[in-house]
Amino acid sequence: MRKIIEIAVIVAGIDEEYQNSLLDGITKCAKMNHANISCFCAFGGVLSSSRYDQGEYNIYSLVNYKKFDGVILMTNTISDPVEKEKILTKVRDSGLPVTVLDCGEYPEFYNVSIDNYQAMKDIVEHVIKVHGAKLINYISGPLANPEASDRYRAFLEVMSENSLVIDMDRVFFGEFRPSDGKKAVEKFIRSGMSRPEAIICANDAMALAAIEELSNFGYVVPDDIIVTGFDNTYNARHHLPALTTVSRPLDEAGFTACEILIDVISGKEHDKTTTLESSPVFTGSCGCSSSGTDDMAEYMVSIYKSLNSCKRDISIINRMTTELAENETSASNMRTIAQFINDIQFDRFAVCLCTNWDKVIKGNSHNSVPEKIQVNSYTEKMTAPIVIEGGINSPVKLFSTADMHPRPLTGGGNVSYFLPLHFRERCLGYYIFTNSSFPTKSLLCHTLILNISNSVENIRKLLHLNSMIDELDRLYVIDPLCNIYNRNGFIRTADVMFRHCQEKGSKLLIAFIDMDGLKMINDNYGHKEGDFALQRLAGVIKDCSGSGRICARFGGDEFIILGSDASEDDASAIETAFYAQMENINSIIKKPYSIDASIGTIVTEVEGDKTLFNLITQADEIMYAKKKRKKTSRYLRRD
């Protein structure tokens, strides 16, 4: 049986048309060859938050290259140079065959490029020679990106060839995001410089945003300012005016990258570089008339489907968000997610969580050291509370993170999208959509996973809050030195026992204990030794209490034991055990001093106007009498 080829795709911003088109080509080729695609996707650089970006980029650390036969890199979509270098290092170390899109910087990889340079030259020359523009501004992508670098180089060369001055105040460097087009226009218009005759943009997303912002300032394209783009995206073709741009065979590039990789994996030879041609499209935004017209009926149907799909997704997200806000437990949260996610089409959907996603730090003593919790990587094991196939959720309690999938996929031709689940930089887990168009075609995939991620974080915080409340309550009732009840804890619990004896007519045991010689230990050996002695005494008292009784540190060196349903014999039994345990602890610790204490015990019925305080006072008086006799006895022995 022929082995199914497994391919990893590394990409960012899959909701944008450039990535969409390339992935369409990759998917088409993979399905034709019965290969499986695992697409690891981040939305880094979207929200202008370095902490958020860190959480997004964690998804790339999930890739287990040992599970793959080859890799397709779309590193030109990843704006962070540090993350890009991390990926390249791991890919090189894997020794796997690699195809990279639009990047000739890595000669060891198979590069599938679309000619950016000549097409940009054609656009700039057209604006200058056909439309007579001389005062030209430029909106660039990041020059670390090879495509952006080629397009900017072409712009500079044509400007120089036509003896036009390049004023760097008229150049804006962005990240290929629509927001960059808006920011660039704001900068240009508010700079006080002469109005540009043309704005050349390195991609369509920035160009369309620039046109919108120019309109906000009262300028009309192309009558006042010419604007051009690059990529010939769907939105660019159907904008009014249609955008002068560059048509690139993106689907073909994605298909070719996948095809070359499969051939190389299968042992076939291939050239290291494959270059596809691009061509300028001159339309309305530069002042030219379109050479052809799109089918308006087809366009209207497409818009209707897109709007309808968007409305449906918004409805799902709004209803899900409302119900998620009501959840107070992880189980109810996951049930809500599973309920609404079924409205989205997929073969499989999974939520995978780090085993420590809900880790609560608890202190068990006054000097406990908090446990360090991983926040920036995945745990060795994961849990999958949601794994939905065929409308049925079959959770996976634990699986190895190295497997990536909580349950293996069957057959080939599967396309899985791995998306990060995080809050800021805190890594909580990841999502998997298998055989679904939602991650790439819906405008709201990013919004959906943000909402789910936030709901998981809210549950995590609620668990921590409840834990903190429990811890505060524990600190309120527990003595931090002796780790038994303090006076508050004793009164809270003793009151229940007291009322029980009152109602049932049973007897109450109260033993009052006062440590002997604590001042001597503190004065001669230091307070640290005094604390040690108190802790050992508390341990003896706790052991003597047994089940069904409570003990507490009542004051500085005073302790108390309380028990319900007692018998007369219990008083002598507890005192005998107490003195035996005291002797035993002294033989174990072998200190230059002895731990000693006096104990007074009563077993009494709770009746009439007796109060708990009255009974404690009785036990205290018995203890004090014994302590006094003990001192007298010692005095007589010394004589």
N, C-alpha and C positions, 0 to 999 in steps of 0.2 A: 504493500500500500504506500502511495506517495506521501512523503512527509509534508504536512501543512506548514508553509512559510509564515513566520511571525515577524512583523515589522513594527518598529517603534517610530513614531513621528513626534518631534519636539517642536512646539509652536506656541505663540502667544497671540491673544486677540482674535480668537476664531469667529467672533461675531462680525468681523469686518470683511468686506467683499473680496479683497485681495486674497486673504487666507481662505475664505469660503471657496473661491474658484479653484485654487490650487488643491484644496482638500477634495473637491468634487472629482478632479482628475485623478488624484491618488486613489480615492475610493473606487472609482470606475475600474481602474487597472487591477486593483487588489481583488475585486469581486470576480473579474474575468479570469484571474489566475488562482482563485480559491484560496487566497492568502488572507491572513488576519492582520488587521491594523489596530494598534494601540496608540491612541493620540493623547499625549500628555500636554495639557493646555493651561496657561495662566492668563490672567487679565492684568498683568503688571503694568504700571505706568498710567492706569486709567483714572485713579482717584487722587493723584498727587500726594500720596502718603507713603513714606519710606517703610513705615512699620507694616502697612497693609501690603505693600509690594513684597516684603520679606515673607509674609504668610502665603502669598500667591506663588512665589518662586519655589516654595518647599515641594511643590508637586514634582519638580524635576529630580529631586532626590529619591523619589519613589521608584524610578526606572531601574529594574533589575536587568542589566544588559545580557546576563547569562541566559535569560529566557527568550532572547531574540536572535534572529538570523541576520538582521540588517537594520539600518537606521536612516530615516529621512530627516534632515535638519532644515528647519526654517528659522535659523538663528537671526536672520535679517528682520524678523518681527519682534525680537527681544531687545529692548532698548538698553537694559542694564549691562554694561561691559563686564562687570565682575561675574554676574550670573552666566553670561554667555561663555566666559572663559572656563568656568566650572564645568559646564556642559561639554565643551570641547575636550577638556582634559579627560573626563570620564569616557567619552566616546572613543577617543584615541586609545585609551588604556584597554578598552574592550576588545580591540582588534577586529571589530566587525566591519564589513563593507558599508560605506556611507555615501549617500547622495545628498548634496546640499543645493538649495535653490538660490539663484541669483547671488552667488558669492564665489569669486575666484581667488579668495585669499588663502584657501587651504588646498594646495596641490595634491595632497594625499587622498582627497575625497573626489568623488565623481560630481562635477558641477554642471547643473542645468541652468543656463542663464537665458534671459531675454535681453536683447540689445537695448540698453537704456540710453547710451551715449548719442548714437546717431539720431534717434527719434527726438530727443530733446533739442539737439542742434537744429533739426528741421522746424520744430515749433518756434524756437527763438528767432531763427532766420525769417520765418514767415511773418512773425509779428513786426519785425524791423523792416523787411523789404516790401512786403505786400501792404501792411497797414501803416508804415511810416513812423512807428513808435521809436522814440529816442530816450525818453526818461522812463526807465524800466526798473521795477522793484522785483525782488525774488524771495519766495518763501521756501526754505529748504527743509529736508529731513535731517536727522543727525548724521554728521559726516563720518561717524564710525560705521555707519551702514553703507556697504559697498554701492547699493543702488543710489542712495542719496548722493554719495560722493561722485559717481559717474554723471548724474544729472546736473549737479552743481558745476562740475568741470566743463560740461558741454555748454552751459550758460555762460561761464566766464570766457570760454574760447570764442564763442560767437560775438559776444560783446566786444572783445578785443579785436577780432577780425573786422568789425564794423566801426572801429575807432570810437567806441562809446565808453564814457567814463563809468567805472564801477565804484559807486559810493557805498561803503559797508554799512552806513546808516540805513540804506535801502534794502538790506538783506536781513532776513529773520530766520534763525535756526530753531526748528521745532522737532517734534517726535513723530511726524506723520499723522498726528491726531487732528480731528476737526477743530478742537479748541485752539490749536496752533494757528489756524487760518484766521480765527476771530482775533486772537491776541496780536497777530502780525498787523492786521488792518488797523486796530486800535493804535498800535505803535506808530504806524506810518502816518495816519491822519492827524494824530495829536502831536506829532513831532514838530509841526510848523514848517516842514519842508514843502516844496512845490508838489502839487498833486501829480502822482505818477500817471503816465499814459497807458501803462500796462503793468500787470502783476503776473509773473510767471510762477506757477506753483509746482512743487515736486510730486504732488499726487492729487487725485480728485477730491478726497475728503477735505483737505485743507482749502482747495480752490472753491468748493461749494460753500464752505463756512465763510470764506472771505467774501464771496458774492453777497451772502446774506447780511454780513456785517456792513459791507459797503452800502447796501440798501438802507440799513438803519441810519447811516450817516447822510442819506439822501442822494447817493450816487447811483446811476443807472449803468448796467453792463449790457452791451459794450459802448454805449453812446459816450459815457464819461470816462470809463476806464475799461480796458481790455483785461480779461482774466482767462488764464489757461490752466489746465490740469495735466494729469498723467495717470493712465490705467484704463480709461474708457469703461468705468463702472456703470452698472445699471442706472444708478441715480444720476450720473453725469449725462448719460444718453437721453434721459427723460426729463432733465431739468429744462426750465424755460428762462433764458435761452439755453439751448443744448450747449454743453461744455466742449470747447476746443481742447483736445486731449490726445493721448497716445493709446492706440489699441494694442494690447498685448495678449498673446495666446496663453492665458493663465491655466485654463483647464488642460491644455496640451502640455504645458510645462509640468504640472502635477502628474499627469499620466506618464510622461516620459521619465520623470525622476523615479517613479515606482517601477516602471518597466525595466529601466536600466538596472536598478537594484535587484530585482527578481532574476534578471539574466545573470548578473555577477554571482549571486548566491547559487545559481544553478551551474556555475562553472564557465560561463561564456565570457569572451573578451569584449571590452568596450573602451572607447576613447574617454579620456579623463574629462574632457570639456565638450558640452553640447550647447550650441547657441541657437536660439530661436529668434526670428525676426519680429520687429514691432513696426508699426506705421502710424504717422500722425493722422488725426481726424480733425479737419477744419470745419467748424460749425458756428453757431450763433454767438458764442461768448467773445469771439475775436472780431465779429462783424461779417463773417462768411455765411453763405447759405448752405444748409445741409444738402449733401449730394443725393440723399434718399430720405424716405420717410418710414418710420416704424409703423407697424400695424397697430393703429389706435385701439381697435377692438381688443386685440391681444393684451395691450398695455392696460386697458381699463379692467379687464378680467384679472390681470396680475395684481393690480392695485387693490381691487376688491378682496381678493384672496388674502393679500398681505394684511389689510386692515381688519378683516374678519378674524384672521389668526391672532393678530395682536390683541383684539378685544377679548377673545377667548382666553388668551394667556393672562391678560390683566385681571380678568374675572377670577381665574384660578388663584393667582397670587394674592389678590385682595381677600378672598375668602379664606385662603390658607393662613395669611398673616393674622387675620382676626382670630381664628381658632388657635393658632400657635401661641398667641398672647395670653390665652386662658390656661395654658398647660403649666402644671407645677411639678411634674415628674418626667423623667426621661422616657418612660414607657408610653405615657399619654402623648408626649411630643412626637415620638416615632409613629404612633398610630395615626396621628393627624397628617403627618408627612405622607405616609403610605396611602392614606385615603385620597388625598388630593393629587398625588403624583400619578395616580392611575388614569387621570384625565389626559395625560401626555402619552403620545405613542412611542413605544420602545419594545424591544424584545426582552431586555433586562435593565432594571435600575437598582443600584446598590448604594447604601450609605455605609461607609466603613469608618470606624472610629478608633483612635488610639486607645490602648487599654488604660491609659492614665488620663483620659480626657476629663474625667470627673474627679480626679484625685483630690482628696481633702487632706490638708495638713493638720494633724492633731498633736498637741503637746501632752505628754503624760507625766511631766514633772516640771518643777520650776527651772531646771537647767537643761531641758531637752533641746536638741538641735533640730530645726526644721529640715525635713527631707527636700532635696533639690529635685524639682520636677522638670522634665524635658519640655521645652516649648517650641524648639526650632527644628524638630525632626520627627520622623515617625518611629513608633515603638517597634520592637522586634516582632511582636504579635499584634494583630488587629482583631476587632470584633465587628460584625456586620449585623446590626439590628434590623436592617431592611435589605432584603434581596428579593425583588419582585420579578416574577416571570409568569406570564399568562394570568395576570391579575391576582396571583397568590403570593403572599409574603412568606418566605422560608428563611428565617434568620440563621446566620452562622455564628456560633458562640465565640469561636476562636480560630484564627488561621494565620499562617506565616505571612508577614508583610512581603517577603521575598517572592511570594506567589502572585501578589498584586490583586488578583481576582479572588474573592472569597470562595468561589466555587468555579472549577475549570469550565471553559466554554466548550461546546461540542461542535465539531466540524470546522470548515474554513469559510472565508468570505465575510467574517464578522468585523465590524468597525466599532471600537470602544473608545469613548472619550473619558479620560481621567481628569477631573477638575478638583481643585483644592477646597477643603472645608477648614476654615480657620477664622479666628477673630484677631484682627491686627496681626502681630507676628506669631501669635500662639497657634501652633499646629494642632488641630483637633481631629483631622482625618481627611477623607476625600470621597468624592462621588464618582460613580461610573454609570454612564449612559451607553448601552450597547444597542447598535442598530436603530438609532433614532436620529431624526433630522433636527430635533429641538436644539441641541447645543450650537449648531451652526446657522440654522435658518430662523430661529426665533429671535426677536429683538429683546426678549426679556429673560433669556437664560441666565445672564449674569445677575439680574435682579432677583430671580428665583433662588439661586444658590446663596446669594447674600442674605436673603430673608431666612432661609433654613439655617445657615451658619449662625446668624444672630440668635435664632431661637435655641440652638444647641448651647451657645454661650450663655444665654439667659438662664437656662436650666442649670448649667455649671455654676453660675454665680448664686443661684437660689440654693443649690446644695451646699455651697460654701457658706452662705449666709446662715442657713439652718445649723450647719456645723459650728459656726462661730457662736450662735445663740446657745447651742448645747454646751460649748466650751465655757462660755461666760457663766452659764448656770452651774457648770461643774466647779468653776473657780469660786463661785459664790458659796457653794456648800462643802467644798473639799479643802482641807488644810494642805497647802502646797508643800510643807516640809514633811509631814507625817503620812500624807496620802490616805487619810481617813477623813470622815466627816469633821467639819469645824462646828462651832456652836450653831450657826445658821442651818447647816445640814441636819444636825441632830434634832433641833427643835421641829423642823419640817417633818422629819420621818417619825420622831418619837411621838408626836401628837396623834398620828394615825394609830400607832401601837397602843397608846394610852386609851383612846376611844374604843378600840377593839376590846381591850380588857374590861372596860366599863360596860360595854354592851353585852359581852359574852359571860361576864362574871368570872373570868379567869384571872390568874395572878400575874403580877408584873415583877420582873427581876430588875433591880438597879444596883450596879456596882460602881462605886466612886473611887477613883485611883488618883493618888497624888505622889509624884516622884520625890524621892528622898535624895538630897545632896546635889541637886543641879547647880546651885550657886558655887559649891566647892569645885565641881568639875570645870565650870566656866572660869573661875578665878585662877585655878591652878594649871589647867590644860588648854584654856582658850574656848571661845564660843563655838568654834568649828567642832570641837569634841563634844561640847554640850548639845549641839544639834544632832550629832551622831548618836549620842545616848538617848535623846528623845525619840529618834527614828527607830532605834532598836526596841525601846520600850513600847512604842506604838505597834511594832510588829508583833511583840508578845501579846499585847491586848487584842489585836486583830485575830491572832491564832486562837486565843482563848474564847473569843466570842462565839465561834462556830456558826453554823447556818441558822437562820431565823432570828439572829440578834444583830444589833447594830452597835458600833462603837464610835467614839468621837474624841477629838481633842477639845476639851471644854474651855480651857484657858491656857496660860503659859505652860505650866507643868502639870495640869489637871486633865484627867481623862475620865470617860464614863462608858459603861456598857449597859445596854437596855435590851430586855427580851420579854416577849409576851408568852402566855400559856406556860408559865413557870411552875415548878414544884418546890417544896421546901428543901429537898436535897440539892437542888441546883446551886444554892448559895455556897455550900461547902465545896461542892464539886468545882465550881469555877475558881474559887480561891486556891484550892489545892493545885489545880492545873496552872494557875497564874504563877505561884511560887516555884513550881517545878520548871516551868518555861523560863523564869527569870534566872534560876540557877544554871540552866542549860545554856542560855545566851551568854552569860558571863564566862562560862568555861570555853565557849567558842571564840569570843572576841579577844580574850586574854589582855585586857587593858589594865593599866596601873590603878584603876579605880573600879568599883563595882556599880553596876546599874541596879538600883533598888527603888522600891515604891511601897506605899501603904495602900491597902484596899479595904473598903467597907461595903458590905453587900446586904441588901434586904430583898425579901420576897414577900409581897403583900398584895392583898386584894385592893381593887380600886373602887371605893364606895364612898357614899356621903359627899362631904364637901372637900375631899382630898383633891389636891391639885398635883400636877407633875412636879412643880417647883417644891411643894411640901415634901414629896417623897424623895426627891434628889437631896434636899437638905438633911433628911433622916440618914440617908446613906453617907453623906458627907460627914455628919456628926460621928457615925460609927467609925469611919475611916480615921477621923481626927483623933478619936480616943485611942485607936490602935497605934497611931503614929506617936502619940504622947507616951504610951506605955513602952513603945520601942525605944524612945529617947531615954526614958527613965532607966530602962534595962541596961542600956549602953553605959549610962552614967554610973550605975551600980557596979557593973563589970570592971570599969576603969578603977574604981575604988578598991 
